[in-house]
Amino acid sequence: MFDAVHSSEAKQLESRFAGVQLKLLVHGERMMLNHVEIEAGGCVTMHNHPNEQIGYCVSGAVELEVEGEKRVCRAGSAWIIPGGADHEATAIEPSVLVEAFSPLRSDMIKD
């Protein structure tokens, strides 16, 4: 299956975090790609899931905490979060992120 979508046309996902907007860009059978916008001070609070997560900061800056280790990631930074790791992200300034999950997050996919 081939699919292509612009972020302005991507499916809005329900976010349980204040100040965070999620869009599903594309997904296949085993992976997915999300567009994330976080207001300054917005926080994806501590959580975990079995999926590996790779992220890239398109603009802005976020403080990531993974298993107690904190790092500031600015535009141009990328990261990987192992499946099962406790993690959170707090926007230091308005930020745009792109995040991939494998396997795909079935809790986010509701076709």
ChimeraX commands (.cxc) that place a marker at each C-alpha (Angstrom):
marker #1 position 0.00,0.00,0.00 radius 0.5
marker #1 position 1.28,3.46,-0.92 radius 0.5
marker #1 position 0.05,6.54,0.92 radius 0.5
marker #1 position 1.12,10.20,1.03 radius 0.5
marker #1 position -0.40,13.04,3.02 radius 0.5
marker #1 position 0.43,16.64,3.92 radius 0.5
marker #1 position 0.33,17.43,7.64 radius 0.5
marker #1 position -2.46,19.96,7.03 radius 0.5
marker #1 position -4.65,17.08,5.81 radius 0.5
marker #1 position -3.60,14.51,8.43 radius 0.5
marker #1 position -6.14,12.88,10.74 radius 0.5
marker #1 position -6.41,14.66,14.11 radius 0.5
marker #1 position -5.98,12.25,17.01 radius 0.5
marker #1 position -7.48,12.65,20.46 radius 0.5
marker #1 position -4.84,13.90,22.90 radius 0.5
marker #1 position -5.11,13.24,26.62 radius 0.5
marker #1 position -2.45,15.88,27.32 radius 0.5
marker #1 position -3.22,19.62,27.70 radius 0.5
marker #1 position -1.47,21.82,25.15 radius 0.5
marker #1 position -0.64,18.89,22.86 radius 0.5
marker #1 position -2.08,18.32,19.38 radius 0.5
marker #1 position -1.51,14.97,17.64 radius 0.5
marker #1 position -2.00,14.10,13.99 radius 0.5
marker #1 position -1.60,10.71,12.38 radius 0.5
marker #1 position 0.41,11.26,9.21 radius 0.5
marker #1 position 0.63,7.69,7.88 radius 0.5
marker #1 position 0.69,4.12,9.11 radius 0.5
marker #1 position 1.34,0.69,7.73 radius 0.5
marker #1 position 0.93,-2.73,9.29 radius 0.5
marker #1 position 3.93,-2.42,11.64 radius 0.5
marker #1 position 4.77,1.26,12.04 radius 0.5
marker #1 position 3.24,4.73,12.16 radius 0.5
marker #1 position 4.30,8.37,11.89 radius 0.5
marker #1 position 2.75,11.22,13.91 radius 0.5
marker #1 position 2.98,15.02,13.73 radius 0.5
marker #1 position 2.96,16.57,17.22 radius 0.5
marker #1 position 2.54,20.23,18.20 radius 0.5
marker #1 position 3.12,21.23,21.83 radius 0.5
marker #1 position 2.45,24.67,23.30 radius 0.5
marker #1 position 5.17,26.23,25.47 radius 0.5
marker #1 position 4.84,24.57,28.86 radius 0.5
marker #1 position 2.70,21.77,27.44 radius 0.5
marker #1 position 3.60,18.32,28.72 radius 0.5
marker #1 position 3.15,14.74,27.61 radius 0.5
marker #1 position 3.22,13.45,31.17 radius 0.5
marker #1 position 5.12,10.37,32.33 radius 0.5
marker #1 position 3.89,7.22,30.64 radius 0.5
marker #1 position 5.13,4.10,28.90 radius 0.5
marker #1 position 4.07,1.74,26.15 radius 0.5
marker #1 position 5.60,-1.39,24.64 radius 0.5
marker #1 position 6.32,0.36,21.32 radius 0.5
marker #1 position 9.74,1.68,20.30 radius 0.5
marker #1 position 9.53,5.42,19.63 radius 0.5
marker #1 position 11.78,7.55,17.45 radius 0.5
marker #1 position 11.38,11.33,17.42 radius 0.5
marker #1 position 12.71,14.37,15.60 radius 0.5
marker #1 position 12.33,18.00,16.69 radius 0.5
marker #1 position 11.34,20.07,13.65 radius 0.5
marker #1 position 11.12,23.35,15.57 radius 0.5
marker #1 position 11.20,24.59,19.14 radius 0.5
marker #1 position 12.72,22.75,22.09 radius 0.5
marker #1 position 11.53,20.03,24.45 radius 0.5
marker #1 position 12.92,18.56,27.63 radius 0.5
marker #1 position 12.72,14.78,27.43 radius 0.5
marker #1 position 12.93,12.59,30.49 radius 0.5
marker #1 position 13.47,8.88,29.86 radius 0.5
marker #1 position 13.91,6.50,32.80 radius 0.5
marker #1 position 15.04,9.42,35.01 radius 0.5
marker #1 position 17.56,10.87,32.51 radius 0.5
marker #1 position 16.76,14.38,31.22 radius 0.5
marker #1 position 17.94,15.99,27.98 radius 0.5
marker #1 position 16.95,19.11,26.09 radius 0.5
marker #1 position 16.29,18.45,22.41 radius 0.5
marker #1 position 16.13,21.44,20.07 radius 0.5
marker #1 position 15.25,21.76,16.38 radius 0.5
marker #1 position 17.37,19.25,14.47 radius 0.5
marker #1 position 17.65,16.79,17.38 radius 0.5
marker #1 position 16.51,13.16,17.16 radius 0.5
marker #1 position 15.99,10.50,19.84 radius 0.5
marker #1 position 14.95,6.93,20.41 radius 0.5
marker #1 position 12.95,5.68,23.38 radius 0.5
marker #1 position 12.99,1.93,24.02 radius 0.5
marker #1 position 9.69,0.10,24.35 radius 0.5
marker #1 position 8.53,-0.07,27.97 radius 0.5
marker #1 position 10.63,2.92,29.12 radius 0.5
marker #1 position 8.93,5.51,31.35 radius 0.5
marker #1 position 9.16,8.88,29.58 radius 0.5
marker #1 position 7.71,12.38,29.30 radius 0.5
marker #1 position 8.22,15.49,27.17 radius 0.5
marker #1 position 7.78,19.13,28.22 radius 0.5
marker #1 position 7.93,21.93,25.66 radius 0.5
marker #1 position 10.34,24.70,26.64 radius 0.5
marker #1 position 8.93,26.76,23.76 radius 0.5
marker #1 position 6.27,26.05,21.13 radius 0.5
marker #1 position 7.48,22.89,19.41 radius 0.5
marker #1 position 6.76,20.68,16.42 radius 0.5
marker #1 position 7.87,17.04,16.55 radius 0.5
marker #1 position 7.63,14.07,14.21 radius 0.5
marker #1 position 7.44,10.70,15.95 radius 0.5
marker #1 position 7.46,7.13,14.66 radius 0.5
marker #1 position 6.27,4.07,16.57 radius 0.5
marker #1 position 6.90,0.40,15.93 radius 0.5
marker #1 position 4.87,-1.63,16.15 radius 0.5
marker #1 position 2.10,0.85,15.49 radius 0.5
marker #1 position 0.12,2.16,18.45 radius 0.5
marker #1 position -3.19,0.34,18.16 radius 0.5
marker #1 position -4.56,2.65,20.89 radius 0.5
marker #1 position -4.13,5.57,18.45 radius 0.5
marker #1 position -5.42,3.83,15.30 radius 0.5
marker #1 position -9.18,3.85,15.10 radius 0.5
marker #1 position -9.97,3.57,11.39 radius 0.5
marker link #1:1,2 radius 0.2
marker link #1:2,3 radius 0.2
marker link #1:3,4 radius 0.2
marker link #1:4,5 radius 0.2
marker link #1:5,6 radius 0.2
marker link #1:6,7 radius 0.2
marker link #1:7,8 radius 0.2
marker link #1:8,9 radius 0.2
marker link #1:9,10 radius 0.2
marker link #1:10,11 radius 0.2
marker link #1:11,12 radius 0.2
marker link #1:12,13 radius 0.2
marker link #1:13,14 radius 0.2
marker link #1:14,15 radius 0.2
marker link #1:15,16 radius 0.2
marker link #1:16,17 radius 0.2
marker link #1:17,18 radius 0.2
marker link #1:18,19 radius 0.2
marker link #1:19,20 radius 0.2
marker link #1:20,21 radius 0.2
marker link #1:21,22 radius 0.2
marker link #1:22,23 radius 0.2
marker link #1:23,24 radius 0.2
marker link #1:24,25 radius 0.2
marker link #1:25,26 radius 0.2
marker link #1:26,27 radius 0.2
marker link #1:27,28 radius 0.2
marker link #1:28,29 radius 0.2
marker link #1:29,30 radius 0.2
marker link #1:30,31 radius 0.2
marker link #1:31,32 radius 0.2
marker link #1:32,33 radius 0.2
marker link #1:33,34 radius 0.2
marker link #1:34,35 radius 0.2
marker link #1:35,36 radius 0.2
marker link #1:36,37 radius 0.2
marker link #1:37,38 radius 0.2
marker link #1:38,39 radius 0.2
marker link #1:39,40 radius 0.2
marker link #1:40,41 radius 0.2
marker link #1:41,42 radius 0.2
marker link #1:42,43 radius 0.2
marker link #1:43,44 radius 0.2
marker link #1:44,45 radius 0.2
marker link #1:45,46 radius 0.2
marker link #1:46,47 radius 0.2
marker link #1:47,48 radius 0.2
marker link #1:48,49 radius 0.2
marker link #1:49,50 radius 0.2
marker link #1:50,51 radius 0.2
marker link #1:51,52 radius 0.2
marker link #1:52,53 radius 0.2
marker link #1:53,54 radius 0.2
marker link #1:54,55 radius 0.2
marker link #1:55,56 radius 0.2
marker link #1:56,57 radius 0.2
marker link #1:57,58 radius 0.2
marker link #1:58,59 radius 0.2
marker link #1:59,60 radius 0.2
marker link #1:60,61 radius 0.2
marker link #1:61,62 radius 0.2
marker link #1:62,63 radius 0.2
marker link #1:63,64 radius 0.2
marker link #1:64,65 radius 0.2
marker link #1:65,66 radius 0.2
marker link #1:66,67 radius 0.2
marker link #1:67,68 radius 0.2
marker link #1:68,69 radius 0.2
marker link #1:69,70 radius 0.2
marker link #1:70,71 radius 0.2
marker link #1:71,72 radius 0.2
marker link #1:72,73 radius 0.2
marker link #1:73,74 radius 0.2
marker link #1:74,75 radius 0.2
marker link #1:75,76 radius 0.2
marker link #1:76,77 radius 0.2
marker link #1:77,78 radius 0.2
marker link #1:78,79 radius 0.2
marker link #1:79,80 radius 0.2
marker link #1:80,81 radius 0.2
marker link #1:81,82 radius 0.2
marker link #1:82,83 radius 0.2
marker link #1:83,84 radius 0.2
marker link #1:84,85 radius 0.2
marker link #1:85,86 radius 0.2
marker link #1:86,87 radius 0.2
marker link #1:87,88 radius 0.2
marker link #1:88,89 radius 0.2
marker link #1:89,90 radius 0.2
marker link #1:90,91 radius 0.2
marker link #1:91,92 radius 0.2
marker link #1:92,93 radius 0.2
marker link #1:93,94 radius 0.2
marker link #1:94,95 radius 0.2
marker link #1:95,96 radius 0.2
marker link #1:96,97 radius 0.2
marker link #1:97,98 radius 0.2
marker link #1:98,99 radius 0.2
marker link #1:99,100 radius 0.2
marker link #1:100,101 radius 0.2
marker link #1:101,102 radius 0.2
marker link #1:102,103 radius 0.2
marker link #1:103,104 radius 0.2
marker link #1:104,105 radius 0.2
marker link #1:105,106 radius 0.2
marker link #1:106,107 radius 0.2
marker link #1:107,108 radius 0.2
marker link #1:108,109 radius 0.2
marker link #1:109,110 radius 0.2
marker link #1:110,111 radius 0.2
view
